[in-house]
């Protein structure tokens, strides 16, 4: 049986940052990272953007070069999937029968793409966007593709639609709800992005439910909707969320369900086991204290640092301001805070200028901002979100909506 002082399961953003942070905190013991993919840790967000577009080679996606890891004596075991955790024995096992002992385990597995369950979902030409291999397969097929159906109008789907449209493909987005980004943004932002995609030639279908993927000779040739319409295509890209990869932990007795439950230091209910990133369910004050999972690079990196500090005896708790971003066409969307549960929404600026912000309030406090090509609002918005929680700041909505008034002046103490 192989053994390491700290075993990290998951070689994505969180796992990589955990190893980096441990060394930065002065940990000198052995560290091993077990990853399912054959690659060293790399950035995932560009997969549906720059990498799919061919604007950024894979080498530029690597979080650190190979030499960085070897210099810090980080041992990688790649192409392996952990299928069981045995907390009483302090070891994990992999699908190929290997066993790894640990003193401390960090679970950083993220999630797997939520798969279609309709008839035809398994035919060739149906793709997900989660790994390099997923996108490499899409790229390999693109030369023979002219029509693409994107299922899901969230960020992944819209980013893929933007890139595929720029590559000259005829793109249709199929969204089951009555607007895109419905789960993460207010209606003003949804309608703006719908209009932008349509202006770029994308056919955006709302309230459209998928009945089946139609195939011929084992390959997708169309998406059948529940109303009977067949949208012809040569490729299907699916972006309908992820399922947190926590089954081995839950089977080992860890508390959780939609993710594994962790405390403020990212400890699970199992001894000497931490969990971080997309798979970690935690109480978050920026969500009104609700237990949530955050699917973002920021969350993975910040929780990794907190876990590393806790392993080294620190007491810092996770309390980072959530932030996200999305690039579509020449639009840079930056989000700070969590808009879940908002009771009032303001539009600051004119969306027609393609530079504006959407501000979300709850009980008079600013809880989140979506900023389109408005970096100053994004930077100042963080202070507004924090002040709303820490001091109860309730800015005048009229001033918030006035683009001539700098947001930083509204966040400053009176």
Phi and psi in degrees as a GROMACS rama.xvg file:
@    title "Ramachandran Plot"
@    xaxis  label "Phi"
@    yaxis  label "Psi"
@TYPE xy
-72.7327  157.551  UNK-2
-148.803  148.118  UNK-3
-146.741  153.435  UNK-4
-60.4826  -44.4733  UNK-5
-126.651  124.076  UNK-6
-108.069  127.476  UNK-7
-109.352  122.207  UNK-8
-99.9445  112.843  UNK-9
118.241  119.55  UNK-10
-109.632  36.9498  UNK-11
-96.0647  -153.604  UNK-12
-58.9955  -48.5318  UNK-13
-64.7975  -47.7826  UNK-14
-60.9347  -42.9413  UNK-15
-63.0957  -45.8427  UNK-16
-67.0952  -33.21  UNK-17
-61.6042  -45.1424  UNK-18
-64.122  -43.6993  UNK-19
-60.6035  -47.5107  UNK-20
-65.105  -36.6987  UNK-21
-61.097  -44.9238  UNK-22
-66.2426  -38.5993  UNK-23
-63.8657  -31.7033  UNK-24
-82.4502  -0.361377  UNK-25
94.354  13.2101  UNK-26
-70.7796  127.2  UNK-27
-111.702  -1.02018  UNK-28
-75.7857  -177.625  UNK-29
-80.554  142.218  UNK-30
-130.55  128.828  UNK-31
-125.238  136.826  UNK-32
-114.128  123.786  UNK-33
-103.474  122.691  UNK-34
-128.411  144.324  UNK-35
-71.1368  -35.5976  UNK-36
-86.2374  159.676  UNK-37
-79.5186  -11.7942  UNK-38
-89.3691  153.558  UNK-39
-64.4676  162.291  UNK-40
-53.0386  134.608  UNK-41
-139.662  162.885  UNK-42
-75.3033  128.383  UNK-43
-87.5661  -36.2701  UNK-44
-52.5787  -38.1683  UNK-45
-68.9219  -10.8629  UNK-46
-56.3358  -43.6643  UNK-47
-88.8256  3.47342  UNK-48
-123.377  -100.152  UNK-49
-62.0957  -37.6095  UNK-50
-71.399  -45.367  UNK-51
-61.4708  -36.3962  UNK-52
-74.4405  -14.1513  UNK-53
83.5807  11.7087  UNK-54
-86.9219  -14.4586  UNK-55
-139.738  120.035  UNK-56
-70.1442  160.709  UNK-57
-60.1466  -35.5727  UNK-58
-57.5869  -29.8814  UNK-59
-81.3458  -5.89292  UNK-60
-90.0489  -15.4952  UNK-61
-60.383  132.872  UNK-62
-66.3424  -39.3401  UNK-63
-146.179  152.065  UNK-64
-70.587  163.273  UNK-65
-56.6581  -38.326  UNK-66
-61.8309  -33.1778  UNK-67
-57.9906  -44.9923  UNK-68
-71.3629  -41.0688  UNK-69
-67.1293  -37.992  UNK-70
-61.9134  -30.6318  UNK-71
-98.2872  9.35563  UNK-72
55.294  48.5364  UNK-73
-97.9038  118.89  UNK-74
-92.6771  124.886  UNK-75
-104.324  136.034  UNK-76
-121.739  98.1779  UNK-77
-103.584  160.034  UNK-78
71.3955  27.8906  UNK-79
-126.477  139.44  UNK-80
-114.542  123.818  UNK-81
-77.4088  126.423  UNK-82
-114.17  -6.17743  UNK-83
-154.752  144.491  UNK-84
-120.053  129.433  UNK-85
-116.806  87.9159  UNK-86
-64.0552  -33.7738  UNK-87
-68.6678  -27.7617  UNK-88
-96.5692  -4.75753  UNK-89
52.9926  54.3794  UNK-90
-152.465  160.704  UNK-91
-124.142  155.777  UNK-92
-122.463  154.823  UNK-93
-110.811  166.768  UNK-94
-62.0299  -27.1953  UNK-95
-91.1421  13.0491  UNK-96
90.9989  4.38781  UNK-97
-83.2871  158.245  UNK-98
-131.117  138.153  UNK-99
-129.815  122.965  UNK-100
-88.0222  153.56  UNK-101
-145.62  155.286  UNK-102
-90.4078  -40.5785  UNK-103
-134.079  138.267  UNK-104
-115.619  133.514  UNK-105
-114.984  118.671  UNK-106
-96.0998  114.642  UNK-107
-137.073  49.3741  UNK-108
-87.3942  -8.54789  UNK-109
66.3237  -128.8  UNK-110
-153.637  168.863  UNK-111
-107.524  147.328  UNK-112
-58.34  137.021  UNK-113
-68.6703  124.831  UNK-114
-92.2847  151.323  UNK-115
-64.9858  146.094  UNK-116
-118.298  5.3808  UNK-117
-78.5904  164.316  UNK-118
-56.3666  138.473  UNK-119
86.7908  0.154231  UNK-120
-63.3624  -20.8237  UNK-121
-96.4361  2.12801  UNK-122
-70.4009  159.484  UNK-123
-64.8212  151.248  UNK-124
93.9347  -2.01212  UNK-125
-99.9711  122.164  UNK-126
-126.05  152.422  UNK-127
-119.285  163.461  UNK-128
-122.575  89.2309  UNK-129
-138.171  -30.0181  UNK-130
-130.962  167.647  UNK-131
-59.5421  -41.3422  UNK-132
-61.1863  -38.9884  UNK-133
-57.1999  -49.9121  UNK-134
-75.0712  -34.6345  UNK-135
-59.251  -39.0313  UNK-136
-65.3143  -40.4156  UNK-137
-61.5857  -46.7446  UNK-138
-59.6865  -39.9389  UNK-139
-63.6611  -27.1194  UNK-140
-94.502  -14.5928  UNK-141
-60.6254  -32.2515  UNK-142
-59.775  -29.221  UNK-143
-102.121  12.8329  UNK-144
-111.534  132.059  UNK-145
-118.277  -26.2802  UNK-146
-125.968  131.58  UNK-147
-128.846  135.266  UNK-148
-106.772  125.37  UNK-149
-103.045  120.473  UNK-150
-98.594  113.553  UNK-151
116.067  121.431  UNK-152
-104.904  34.7668  UNK-153
-88.3065  -166.792  UNK-154
-62.9442  -44.971  UNK-155
-60.2692  -47.3065  UNK-156
-62.8841  -43.9047  UNK-157
-69.4967  -37.3948  UNK-158
-64.0538  -43.0369  UNK-159
-64.0578  -41.0159  UNK-160
-61.0897  -41.0903  UNK-161
-62.8346  -45.322  UNK-162
-65.8114  -45.9034  UNK-163
-65.1154  -35.5634  UNK-164
-64.684  -42.94  UNK-165
-64.6082  -25.9955  UNK-166
-83.0148  3.60915  UNK-167
90.3339  12.245  UNK-168
-86.0215  151.191  UNK-169
-84.5694  113.895  UNK-170
-115.653  134.463  UNK-171
-120.751  127.613  UNK-172
-101.019  127.248  UNK-173
-111.444  114.53  UNK-174
-121.137  129.206  UNK-175
-71.4086  -31.3081  UNK-176
-84.9892  179.813  UNK-177
-86.7816  3.86252  UNK-178
-160.72  155.57  UNK-179
-72.8145  160.015  UNK-180
54.6512  24.1695  UNK-181
-61.7302  -30.3443  UNK-182
-83.553  -12.4157  UNK-183
-127.795  -7.74269  UNK-184
-146.615  163.423  UNK-185
-80.6721  168.453  UNK-186
-60.1086  -38.9916  UNK-187
-56.2635  -41.3947  UNK-188
-70.6062  -39.8482  UNK-189
-58.454  -49.6673  UNK-190
-65.1511  -34.5009  UNK-191
-62.329  -48.2226  UNK-192
-70.8138  -31.9794  UNK-193
-60.2065  -45.721  UNK-194
-65.3118  -39.2718  UNK-195
-63.1141  -45.6271  UNK-196
-65.9415  -40.914  UNK-197
-64.4158  -36.1973  UNK-198
-64.8742  -24.1792  UNK-199
-94.0426  11.1708  UNK-200
91.4763  4.89889  UNK-201
-82.5453  133.395  UNK-202
-87.4428  108.658  UNK-203
-99.4442  116.075  UNK-204
-105.848  120.854  UNK-205
-107.721  151.752  UNK-206
60.9896  30.8673  UNK-207
-108.581  122.88  UNK-208
-106.636  138.04  UNK-209
-85.8454  128.053  UNK-210
-92.5737  -43.4934  UNK-211
-165.542  159.842  UNK-212
-99.2934  120.218  UNK-213
-85.9807  138.549  UNK-214
-132.058  161.087  UNK-215
-143.042  130.733  UNK-216
55.8117  34.7104  UNK-217
79.9751  10.046  UNK-218
-128.819  145.708  UNK-219
-63.5206  132.988  UNK-220
-125.915  -2.4905  UNK-221
177.046  163.483  UNK-222
-115.455  120.175  UNK-223
-91.1462  125.581  UNK-224
-89.8378  164.678  UNK-225
-67.5834  -18.6028  UNK-226
-85.1176  2.77049  UNK-227
98.0441  -14.6666  UNK-228
-66.9683  140.89  UNK-229
-110.077  119.857  UNK-230
-96.8497  108.966  UNK-231
-67.6861  144.045  UNK-232
-162.191  166.554  UNK-233
-109.223  -12.0549  UNK-234
-152.791  144.901  UNK-235
-122.387  129.449  UNK-236
-114.926  127.265  UNK-237
-112.458  126.148  UNK-238
-137.495  81.4123  UNK-239
-121.426  30.5758  UNK-240
100.549  179.884  UNK-241
-125.897  160.325  UNK-242
-111.865  122.191  UNK-243
-59.312  135.624  UNK-244
-88.9986  79.0691  UNK-245
-127.469  7.91942  UNK-246
-52.9079  -46.8025  UNK-247
-61.3071  -35.3508  UNK-248
-68.8233  -45.3735  UNK-249
-63.6192  -39.2476  UNK-250
-65.9384  -25.6697  UNK-251
-82.952  -4.05062  UNK-252
107.856  4.95817  UNK-253
-67.0479  143.239  UNK-254
-69.9832  141.557  UNK-255
154.47  -168.736  UNK-256
-174.131  -85.2911  UNK-257
-84.1389  75.5976  UNK-258
103.683  172.302  UNK-259
-103.332  133.342  UNK-260
-74.2045  133.035  UNK-261
-130.32  158.366  UNK-262
-90.8649  -168.674  UNK-263
-66.262  -21.9349  UNK-264
-99.1211  11.8674  UNK-265
71.5169  22.869  UNK-266
-82.4909  137.992  UNK-267
-84.3559  -178.973  UNK-268
-77.5679  -6.80545  UNK-269
-92.6726  142.928  UNK-270
-63.8206  134.387  UNK-271
63.1557  24.8137  UNK-272
-125.009  124.981  UNK-273
-109.812  157.712  UNK-274
-139.433  141.267  UNK-275
-141.916  158.446  UNK-276
85.9955  -152.976  UNK-277
-54.9486  -28.7122  UNK-278
-89.3875  -5.57257  UNK-279
-96.5664  118.072  UNK-280
-92.1965  125.613  UNK-281
-143.289  153.126  UNK-282
-73.635  128.077  UNK-283
-127.629  120.98  UNK-284
-69.2939  -20.4203  UNK-285
-78.4471  -4.78137  UNK-286
-112.493  25.2513  UNK-287
70.0939  23.491  UNK-288
87.2308  -0.594422  UNK-289
-67.4815  151.946  UNK-290
-84.4869  120.01  UNK-291
-138.097  165.657  UNK-292
-108.783  141.303  UNK-293
-114.72  120.247  UNK-294
-98.355  85.1962  UNK-295
-155.521  154.843  UNK-296
-63.5421  -41.6578  UNK-297
-55  -48.571  UNK-298
-63.4833  -44.6808  UNK-299
-59.921  -46.645  UNK-300
-66.5684  -44.9772  UNK-301
-68.9267  -40.1828  UNK-302
-66.7538  -34.7228  UNK-303
-60.0472  -43.2789  UNK-304
-65.8516  -41.4419  UNK-305
-63.1378  -43.7111  UNK-306
-62.1773  -42.7383  UNK-307
-61.2443  -42.4961  UNK-308
-64.3293  -39.6207  UNK-309
-64.7669  -40.3216  UNK-310
-61.598  -32.6783  UNK-311
-87.837  9.64984  UNK-312
98.1322  3.5223  UNK-313
-75.7635  164.026  UNK-314
-120.388  5.61381  UNK-315
-59.6361  139.793  UNK-316
-105.74  154.347  UNK-317
-71.4743  123.273  UNK-318
-153.578  35.5712  UNK-319
-78.0053  146.879  UNK-320
-72.3267  123.734  UNK-321
-67.8782  140.042  UNK-322
-146.476  153.456  UNK-323
-145.688  167.471  UNK-324
-151.567  159.743  UNK-325
-150.896  132.454  UNK-326
-108.553  123.949  UNK-327
-137.869  121.164  UNK-328
56.5118  -128.159  UNK-329
-100.928  22.657  UNK-330
-103.033  130.092  UNK-331
-112.718  109.405  UNK-332
-95.1016  126.512  UNK-333
-124.314  130.517  UNK-334
-119.952  137.155  UNK-335
-129.769  136.667  UNK-336
86.6754  -177.279  UNK-337
-125.465  123.211  UNK-338
-85.4725  -3.54958  UNK-339
-54.5618  127.985  UNK-340
84.6704  12.7812  UNK-341
-65.9754  149.111  UNK-342
-117.279  -2.73994  UNK-343
-152.571  141.153  UNK-344
-131.582  137.71  UNK-345
-121.164  145.146  UNK-346
-107.437  122.349  UNK-347
-106.8  111.421  UNK-348
96.265  -179.015  UNK-349
-109.125  114.36  UNK-350
-55.9801  -25.6691  UNK-351
-62.7408  -23.627  UNK-352
-82.981  -8.41284  UNK-353
64.2594  27.4223  UNK-354
-148.97  102.845  UNK-355
-164.266  173.116  UNK-356
-133.429  148.385  UNK-357
-112.128  125.441  UNK-358
-112.732  131.227  UNK-359
-109.75  132.885  UNK-360
-124.184  151.439  UNK-361
-138.654  123.559  UNK-362
54.4871  34.2387  UNK-363
87.7148  -8.83412  UNK-364
-97.7985  143.171  UNK-365
-74.6035  123.337  UNK-366
-111.163  -18.4513  UNK-367
-167.218  158.11  UNK-368
-137.141  137.981  UNK-369
-107.837  116.545  UNK-370
-115.775  118.033  UNK-371
-101.457  113.348  UNK-372
51.4277  39.4102  UNK-373
-137.509  70.971  UNK-374
-65.2255  -32.6183  UNK-375
-63.8828  -41.3494  UNK-376
-63.9471  -39.4009  UNK-377
-62.2206  -46.057  UNK-378
-65.2055  -46.9005  UNK-379
-70.4471  -29.1786  UNK-380
-62.6201  -31.9248  UNK-381
-58.875  -44.3647  UNK-382
-64.1456  -36.8329  UNK-383
-64.3658  -43.3878  UNK-384
-63.8297  -45.045  UNK-385
-64.5577  -43.7206  UNK-386
-64.5092  -33.061  UNK-387
-62.7308  -33.1831  UNK-388
-86.0492  -43.1918  UNK-389
-83.9055  -33.7505  UNK-390
-119.864  -3.95611  UNK-391
74.1355  22.6952  UNK-392
-57.4632  131.848  UNK-393
-129.108  86.0383  UNK-394
-65.6282  156.127  UNK-395
-65.7958  120.889  UNK-396
-58.0755  -33.6253  UNK-397
-64.3107  -41.0662  UNK-398
-70.5062  -37.3208  UNK-399
-59.0123  -38.6023  UNK-400
-81.7414  -9.31618  UNK-401
-87.6172  109.951  UNK-402
-67.8612  -12.2481  UNK-403
-81.6684  -11.0677  UNK-404
-103.33  119.024  UNK-405
-65.2368  131.659  UNK-406
-61.6143  -30.0086  UNK-407
-63.8085  -27.8569  UNK-408
-72.1547  -25.8719  UNK-409
-82.3111  -20.2038  UNK-410
-88.2062  -15.6358  UNK-411
-71.5042  143.632  UNK-412
-61.7351  144.979  UNK-413
